[in-house]
């Protein structure tokens, strides 16, 4: 009998019945129990047909007896019943931490009442790349020319602490003043980490957009956390103005650079000087009197530190 086929058809026939084929009497039994059946005739041949079934795998005996008057004939046939249930796939730690040993077991229940129980086992050390990995256990039963296949699948979940790297959270980002921007910082981790960035004690989310001003320039401390750990990373934001100025706040120093568009403009090196009185008027006078004054606005490099009386002027 086929696996998972609860009933099968059994036939018992006798030929050459004389004088009356309809007088043949049949008895059918399977596993010691009588079967219900029907009898059909064709010429001098009579055939009894019934259904056999068994709730358990193993070997059963099918008996057929035909009686005609004082004469009787009997036949026996051994029937092997198979059971072919779904295979069993087990992962001893379906959700495992990274760098842990995990066992995957594939087993099939017995197809007969006795005999071996096929079993396969795989042991692996989990890595981040194993997260979401699918395993399939497949069972194959061949009966004569017929092959039956059943399978079962399971997924492995790997848990690991967050990481912040250059690909997901670039350390230098440039924004244009007056535009809407979103702080680009994504973390890798499972479960998905929560990411937040802060500057000057103000927290900035990574999911919303904001209208960019010069005050957004500076260093942001970004952090990612989940149940298995946390990670941190510094992100420097540069803000460009519409007139090509670049603002980058790093520590206690500020830098403002005006980039010129004249290809042949000579590069003027800076020098440090202390100006005690009206520094801005002196600078204005310097620019007005110098023959290169039209080019100075495109090449002026100024740096300012905390001291209010220190300025940088170009070499003349």
C-alpha positions in Angstrom: 0.0 0.0 0.0 1.1 3.6 -0.7 2.0 5.9 2.2 -0.7 8.4 3.2 -3.2 6.4 1.1 -5.6 5.2 3.8 -7.4 2.8 1.5 -6.4 0.5 -1.4 -8.4 -1.7 -3.8 -8.1 -5.5 -3.5 -9.3 -7.8 -6.3 -9.8 -11.6 -6.2 -11.0 -13.4 -9.4 -11.7 -17.0 -10.6 -12.1 -18.1 -14.2 -13.6 -21.2 -15.8 -16.6 -21.4 -13.4 -19.1 -24.1 -14.6 -22.0 -24.5 -14.9 -23.2 -21.2 -13.4 -20.7 -18.5 -12.7 -23.1 -16.6 -10.5 -23.1 -19.4 -7.9 -19.4 -18.7 -6.9 -19.1 -17.5 -3.3 -16.3 -15.3 -2.1 -14.7 -14.6 1.3 -12.2 -11.7 1.7 -10.2 -10.9 4.8 -7.3 -8.5 5.5 -5.2 -8.7 8.6 -7.6 -11.2 10.1 -10.7 -9.0 9.5 -13.5 -9.6 7.0 -13.8 -7.1 4.2 -16.9 -5.8 2.5 -16.8 -6.4 -1.3 -18.8 -6.6 -4.5 -18.8 -9.4 -7.1 -19.0 -8.9 -10.8 -19.2 -11.6 -13.6 -18.1 -11.7 -17.2 -18.5 -14.9 -19.1 -17.2 -17.7 -17.0 -15.1 -15.3 -14.7 -16.2 -14.0 -11.4 -14.3 -11.1 -9.5 -14.7 -9.9 -6.0 -13.5 -6.3 -5.3 -13.1 -4.6 -1.9 -11.1 -1.9 0.0 -8.4 -2.6 2.4 -6.8 -0.2 4.9 -4.6 -0.1 8.0 -3.9 2.6 10.5 -0.4 1.4 11.2 2.6 0.5 9.0 3.8 -3.0 8.7 3.1 -6.3 7.0 -0.5 -7.6 6.6 -2.0 -10.7 4.9 -4.8 -10.5 2.3 -6.9 -13.8 2.0 -9.4 -14.7 -0.7 -11.5 -17.9 -0.7 -13.9 -18.9 -3.5 -16.5 -21.7 -3.0 -18.4 -23.5 -5.7 -20.6 -26.3 -4.3 -18.4 -28.7 -2.4 -15.2 -27.2 -4.0 -13.2 -24.3 -2.7 -10.0 -22.5 -3.7 -7.9 -20.0 -1.6 -5.2 -17.5 -2.3 -3.0 -15.4 0.0 -0.9 -12.3 -0.6 1.4 -10.4 1.8 0.9 -6.7 1.8 3.5 -4.2 3.1 2.1 -1.0 4.4 4.4 2.1 4.5 4.1 5.3 6.4 5.7 8.4 4.9 5.2 11.3 7.3 6.7 14.8 6.9 10.5 14.9 7.8 11.5 16.7 11.0 13.9 19.6 10.8 15.2 21.0 14.2 17.6 23.9 14.9 18.7 23.7 18.5 19.0 27.5 18.7 16.7 29.1 16.1 17.8 32.5 17.4 21.5 32.4 18.2 24.1 35.0 19.0 27.0 35.5 16.5 30.0 33.1 16.9 27.9 30.4 18.6 27.8 26.7 17.6 24.4 25.7 16.3 23.2 22.1 15.4 20.8 21.5 12.6 19.2 18.0 12.6 17.2 16.4 9.8 15.4 13.2 10.5 12.6 11.1 9.0 10.2 8.9 11.0 10.2 5.2 10.2 8.4 4.2 7.1 7.8 0.7 8.6 6.9 -0.5 12.0 10.6 -1.5 12.5 13.8 -0.5 10.9 16.3 2.3 10.9 15.3 6.0 11.3 17.3 8.1 8.9 19.0 11.1 10.6 21.4 13.8 9.4 23.1 16.5 11.6 25.0 19.7 10.7 27.0 21.8 13.1 28.1 25.3 12.2 29.5 28.5 13.9 27.2 31.4 13.3 28.3 34.5 11.4 26.5 37.7 10.6 26.0 36.4 7.0 24.1 33.4 8.3 21.2 35.6 9.5 18.1 34.6 7.6 19.7 31.4 6.3 17.2 28.8 5.2 17.7 25.1 5.9 15.6 22.3 4.2 15.2 18.7 5.2 14.1 16.4 2.4 12.9 12.8 2.6 12.6 10.5 -0.5 10.8 7.2 -0.6 11.0 5.0 -3.6 8.4 2.2 -4.2 9.0 0.4 -7.4 9.0 3.0 -10.2 7.3 5.6 -8.0 9.3 8.1 -6.0 7.8 10.3 -3.2 9.4 13.4 -1.8 8.5 15.5 1.2 10.5 18.3 2.8 10.4 20.8 5.7 12.3 24.1 6.0 13.4 26.3 8.9 15.2 29.7 9.2 18.1 30.6 11.3 18.2 34.0 13.0 21.6 35.4 14.1 21.7 38.2 16.7 24.6 40.6 16.9 25.5 44.0 18.2 25.4 47.2 16.1 28.2 48.4 13.9 28.6 51.9 12.3 30.9 52.0 9.2 31.7 54.4 6.4 29.2 52.7 4.0 26.2 53.3 6.2 27.3 56.3 8.2 29.8 58.5 6.2 32.2 60.4 8.5 32.0 63.5 6.3 28.9 64.9 4.7 28.3 68.1 2.9 24.9 70.0 2.9 23.8 73.0 1.0 22.5 75.9 3.1 18.8 76.5 2.7 18.0 73.0 1.5 16.2 70.1 3.3 18.6 67.4 4.4 18.5 64.2 6.3 21.5 63.0 8.4 22.7 59.9 6.7 23.6 57.3 9.4 22.4 53.7 9.3 23.7 50.9 11.5 24.0 47.2 10.9 22.8 44.9 13.7 20.1 42.4 14.7 17.7 43.3 16.1 17.7 46.6 14.1 19.5 49.1 16.2 18.1 52.5 17.2 20.3 55.3 15.8 20.6 58.9 17.1 23.1 61.7 16.6 23.8 64.8 18.8 25.7 68.0 18.6 26.0 70.6 21.4 23.6 68.5 23.6 20.9 68.6 20.9 19.7 65.3 19.6 19.0 65.0 15.8 17.1 62.1 14.4 18.2 60.2 11.3 14.7 59.8 9.9 13.4 63.3 9.6 14.5 66.2 7.3 15.6 69.7 8.5 16.1 73.1 6.9 19.9 73.6 6.7 21.6 76.7 8.2 25.2 77.5 8.9 24.6 76.4 12.5 24.2 72.8 11.4 27.9 72.6 10.5 30.1 70.7 13.0 30.8 67.4 14.5 28.0 65.1 15.4 28.3 62.1 17.8 26.2 59.3 16.4 25.4 56.1 18.4 23.5 52.9 17.6 22.2 50.5 20.2 20.2 47.2 20.5 19.8 44.6 23.1 23.3 43.1 22.4 25.5 46.3 22.5 26.2 49.7 21.1 28.5 51.5 18.7 29.5 55.1 18.2 30.9 57.2 15.4 31.8 60.9 14.7 30.2 62.5 11.7 31.4 65.9 10.4 28.9 68.0 8.6 30.1 70.7 6.2 27.6 73.4 5.1 27.9 75.1 1.7 26.3 78.5 1.2 24.7 79.6 -2.1 27.8 81.9 -2.8 30.2 78.9 -2.5 31.3 79.5 1.1 32.0 76.4 3.1 31.4 76.3 6.8 33.0 73.6 8.9 33.0 73.8 12.7 35.7 71.6 14.2 36.5 72.0 17.9 37.3 75.7 18.9 38.4 76.8 15.4 36.2 78.1 12.6 37.2 78.3 8.9 35.7 80.4 6.2 37.0 80.0 2.7 36.0 82.0 -0.4 36.7 80.1 -3.5 37.3 82.2 -6.6 36.3 81.4 -10.2 39.2 83.2 -11.9 41.5 80.4 -13.2 44.6 82.5 -13.3 44.3 84.2 -9.9 47.6 83.8 -7.9 47.4 82.0 -4.6 48.1 84.4 -1.7 49.6 82.8 1.4 48.3 83.9 4.8 50.3 85.4 7.7 49.4 85.9 11.3 49.2 89.5 12.7 47.9 91.2 15.8 45.7 94.2 15.2 45.0 96.3 18.3 42.7 98.9 16.9 40.0 99.0 14.2 41.2 95.8 12.4 38.3 95.8 9.9 38.9 99.3 8.7 42.6 98.6 8.3 41.7 95.5 6.2 39.4 97.6 4.1 42.0 100.1 3.5 44.5 97.4 2.6 42.2 95.9 0.0 41.4 99.3 -1.5 44.9 100.4 -2.0 46.4 97.2 -3.3 46.4 96.7 -7.1 45.2 93.2 -6.7 42.1 94.3 -4.8 39.6 92.9 -7.3 41.0 89.5 -6.8 41.3 89.5 -3.0 37.6 88.7 -2.4 38.0 85.5 -4.3 41.2 84.4 -2.4 40.8 85.7 1.1 41.4 83.0 3.7 40.5 84.0 7.2 40.8 82.0 10.4 39.6 83.1 13.8 40.3 81.6 17.2 39.0 82.4 20.6 41.2 85.5 20.9 39.2 88.5 19.7 42.3 90.6 18.6 43.9 88.0 16.3 43.3 88.1 12.5 44.7 86.6 9.4 45.6 88.9 6.4 47.0 87.8 3.0 50.6 88.5 2.0 50.9 91.5 -0.2 
